[in-house]
Amino acid sequence: MTVLCRVHEAMLAAVRTFLIGLFLMLVAVVFFQVIARYVFDAPPFWTEELARFTLIWITFVGAGLVHQRGEHIAVNSFRDTLPRRPRALLDILISLLVLAVLIVFAKAGLSIVAVGTQTAPALGISMRYVYGALLVGTALMILVTVTQLVVRLSALSKGAD
């Protein structure tokens, strides 16, 4: 279990670093666009598209970190009224349902990436790279959910919460 948690934390640290890099790139691109537009009166044609694609990647990959922290929108009033063991069982059931939905998303993301033939007009790159954000973000959330499920099942079998 400890090895799983260490690998999980190392993966999340790498994801945080990746997201920081993407965010810095987004800030730099938008700053460059503003300077070019208002100072030189010559906005580059590619900056808006790159900023949009970077924001898409930040959103989908960032969703994995939000999921890991348990900060997605949730209504916990019923869950919080339950005793410890039923609450733990409910958390496991919720994790299984989330995992099922994420698997459906992953299959959809895989099919979108597989058939994506469009090219981005300004950057000239395949849209598969943009669509891949859904697949990468969903895969990250699946890994987080599986890890949380293993930890919850282990805690339940030990009688802890």
N, C-alpha and C positions, 0 to 999 in steps of 0.2 A: 504494500500500500504506500509506503514511504517513497519508493522509487517512482510509482505512478504520480504521486503528488509533486515530486521534484521535476519530473519530465513535464508535467502539466504547467507548473510555474515557469519553467524555462521557456516553454512554447509561448506562454502569455507575455513574458518579458520581450521575446522577439517580436511578437505582434504589436506590443506597445511601441517598440522602437520603430517598426515599420510604419505605424500610424503617425508617429511624430514626424518621420521623414516625409510622408505624404502631406501632412498639414503644412510643414515648412515649404514644400514645393507649391502647394496651393497659395500660400501667402505670397511667395516670391512671384508666381505667375500673375496673380491679380495685381500686385504692386507694379510689376513691369507693364501690365496692360494700362493701368491708370496713368502712369508716367508717360508712356508712349502716346496715349490718347490726348491728354491735356497739356503736356509740355511740348511734344513734338508734332502734335496733330496728325499722327500716323499710327492708328491702332493696329497691332499685328492681327492677322486673320485667325491665327491658331490658338491664341491664348484663352479665349472664351471656351472653346471646346475642351482644351486640356484641363481648365479649371473645373468644368462640369464633370468630366470623366474622373478626375481626382476626387471630387466630392462624392461621387457614386461609390468609389472604392472605400473612402473613409467611412461612409455610411454602413455599407455591408460588412466590412471587416470589423468596424467599431461595434456593430451589433453583437459580435461574439464576446467582446469584453464586457459589454453591458449585461449580456446573458450570464456570464461568469460571476459577475457581482450581484446578480439577482435584482437588477435595477430596472428591468422592463416594467411597464405598467401592469399592476396586478391589484385585484381586490382580495384582501386577506382577512376580512372581518370574520368569515366563517371558519377559515383555517385557524385563526388565532384563538378561537373559543374552544378548540378541541384539546383533549388531554394529549400528553406527549406521544404515546404510541400510535393512536389514530392519526395524529398530525404527521408523524413520520411515514405512515402508510400512505396518507394522502399525497405527501411530497413525492413518494416513489411513483404513485399512479400518475401524478402530473408530469413527472420526468419522462415516463413511458409515453404519455400522450404527446408531449413536446417532441420527443424523439421520432414518433411516427409522422408528425407534421413536417419535421425537418427532413426526413427521408423523402417525403413527397416533393418538397422544395428542391432537394438535391437532384432528384431525378429530372424535374422540370429544368433546373439550371443546366444539367448535363445535356439535355436535348436541345436547349437553346444555344449552348456553346457549340454543339456538334453541327447544327444546321445553319448557324449564323454566317451568312455570306456577304453581308453589307460591309462597306468601307466608310470610315468616318470622312466626311467631306473635306474638312480643313487639315486634319493631321495625316490622312491617307492610310491609317492603320485599320486592321480588321476589327470589326465591332466585337469579335469574339473576346478580345482583351477586355472590353468593357463589360460584356455579359458575364465574363469569368468572375466578376466581383460577387455575383449572386452565388455562384458555386463555391468560391473560397470562403465567403462569409458563412454560408450554410454548413460547410464542412467544419469550420471552426466551432460553430454552435453545436454540431453533432459531437465533436470531441469533448467539448465542455460538458454537455449533457451526459454523455457516457461516463465521464469521470465523476460527475456529481452523483450519478446513479450508483456507481460502484461504492463510493464513500457512504452514501445513504444506506445501501443494503448492508454494508459492513457494520455501520453503526447500529442498525436495527438488529442484526444478528448478535451483536455484543450486548444489546440491551441499553445502549447509550443513545443520545440524541445529538 
